[in-house]
Amino acid sequence: MIDTDKYTGHTPAPWDKLSEYCPVGSIDKQLIADAPLLLAEVKRLREENETLRKVDWEYECLWTWLAENTNLLNTIEPLMEEWKKEYDEE
């Protein structure tokens, strides 16, 4: 994670024309130097976000399946108990 507090006070955008808006302060120079790190962090966070969305989707699918099949599970459980009793009696 990047400490963005070190960029407090940088020259605000837009930096459309470098000759006019070229940042000259030390904070601005640090911001420019760290641009690749900031981009890498954005990419990492996007990947993490995509992974979390997939996990959330799978979790939602599981709960949907369980909700749809609860009746089936409630039907099977007594049958299994009955079969177990019959097996134990033999």
N, C-alpha and C positions, 0 to 999 in steps of 0.2 A: 504494500500500500504506500502511496506517495503522500508525503507531507505537503499539502498545497498551501499551508500557511506561509511558507517561505516566499510565495508569489504575491502576497498582499502588498498593494500599492503599485503593481505593474501598470504600464501604460495601457489604457483600455483600447479595445478594438474599435474601429477597423484599422488594420495595417495594410490597406489596399495599395498604397503607394509608398514603397520603402523609403524613397528619398524624403517624403514629407513626414511620414509617421514612424520612421525608423526608431525603435526604442533605443535609448542610450543609457538608461540607468542600470545599475548592477543587478537589480531584481529582474529587469527586462532581459538582460543578457543570460541570467540563470534560467529564465523561462524558455528562452529560445534554445539554450543548450540542452534543456531537459525535454524538449518536444518529442524526441524518439521514445523516451521513457514514458511520457504521458500517453503516447499512442499505443505503446505496448500494454500499458495498464488498461486502456479502453478495450483493446482486443481481448485481454485476459478476462475482464469483467463480462464482456459479451459472451465468451465461451462458457463461463461459470453460470451466467443467466440462462443460457440455452440448456445446459445440463440440468439446472434446477427446474426448468419448465418441463423437460422430459420426465424427470422423477415425479413431479407433481401430476403430470398426465397419467403416468403408470399407476400412481397411488389412487387417483380418481377412478381409473378403470377397475382397479381391484375392488374399491368400495362399491362401485356400481354393480359389479359382478356379485359381490357378497349380498348386496341388497336384493338383487333379482333372484338369487338362489337360496336365500334364507329359508324359504318355505321348503325347498328340496332338502336342505340340510336338516331341518326340523323333522321331516318325514323319515329320513334315513336313520337318524340316531335311535329312535325307538325300535326300528327293525333290527338294527345291530345288537341292541340289548336283548331283544327276543332271541335272535340267533345265538347269542353268547350263552343264554340260559339253556337253550336246547342242546348246545354243544357240551356244556358243563354237565348236563343230566346224562349224557351218553357215556 
